[in-house]
């Protein structure tokens, strides 16, 4: 939801720029210009402690980081199969080298 907020907030800029502004009063033209500058400026949406705005790319980055962390943790946790395979390989190598 918050990822779509930024996209939808900036989405009306194209429509706004296609308006015929020759028919607008100077005051309305000034308001439209200020609004267009705000839309063209920094991203609009929810921020995380003011560091970055939550959008689609930041959500994908966070998910990718968490998945990478989970894979690394799973690889580093001791399991039942890994030591048995390592001992078998080492024993086989030692037996082969003694002949």
C-alpha positions in Angstrom: 0.0 0.0 0.0 2.7 2.5 0.9 4.7 1.5 -2.1 1.9 2.6 -4.4 1.3 5.9 -2.6 4.4 7.5 -4.1 3.6 6.2 -7.6 0.0 7.4 -7.5 0.9 10.8 -6.0 3.3 11.5 -8.8 1.1 9.9 -11.5 -1.1 13.0 -12.1 1.9 15.1 -13.1 1.7 14.0 -16.7 -2.0 14.9 -16.8 -1.4 18.2 -15.2 1.3 19.2 -17.7 -1.0 18.4 -20.6 -3.6 21.0 -19.5 -4.2 24.1 -21.6 -2.9 26.7 -19.2 -3.7 29.7 -21.5 -7.3 29.8 -20.1 -6.2 30.0 -16.5 -6.1 33.2 -14.4 -2.7 34.3 -13.1 -3.6 33.2 -9.5 -4.7 29.7 -10.7 -1.7 29.4 -12.9 0.6 30.2 -10.0 -1.2 27.5 -7.8 -0.9 24.9 -10.6 2.7 25.8 -11.1 3.5 25.4 -7.4 1.6 22.0 -7.4 3.5 20.8 -10.5 6.8 21.8 -9.0 5.9 19.8 -5.8 5.0 16.7 -7.9 8.2 17.0 -9.9 10.3 17.3 -6.7 11.3 14.8 -4.1 9.2 11.6 -3.7 5.9 11.9 -1.9 4.9 9.1 0.5 5.8 7.5 3.8 9.3 7.8 5.0 11.4 5.7 7.3 12.7 8.1 10.0 13.2 10.7 7.2 15.9 8.5 5.6 14.1 7.3 2.5 10.6 7.1 1.0 9.0 3.8 0.8 8.3 2.9 -2.8 8.4 -0.3 -4.9 12.2 -0.4 -5.2 12.8 0.0 -1.5 10.3 -2.8 -0.7 12.1 -5.1 -3.1 15.4 -4.1 -1.6 14.3 -4.9 1.9 12.8 -8.3 0.9 16.0 -9.2 -1.0 18.1 -8.2 2.0 16.0 -10.3 4.4 16.0 -13.3 2.0 19.8 -13.1 1.7 20.2 -12.9 5.4 18.0 -15.9 5.9 20.0 -18.0 3.4 23.3 -17.0 5.0 21.9 -17.9 8.5 20.6 -21.3 7.2 24.0 -22.0 5.6 25.9 -21.2 8.8 23.8 -23.2 11.2 25.2 -26.5 12.2 23.1 -29.4 10.8 23.1 -33.2 11.2 24.0 -34.1 7.6 26.9 -31.7 7.0 29.3 -33.1 9.7 28.6 -36.7 8.6 29.4 -35.9 5.0 32.6 -34.0 6.0 33.8 -36.9 8.2 33.1 -39.4 5.4 35.0 -37.4 2.8 38.0 -36.8 5.1 38.1 -40.5 6.1 37.9 -41.6 2.5 40.7 -39.2 1.5 42.9 -40.5 4.3 42.3 -44.1 3.5 43.0 -43.5 -0.2 46.3 -41.7 0.6 47.6 -44.5 2.8 47.6 -47.1 -0.1 
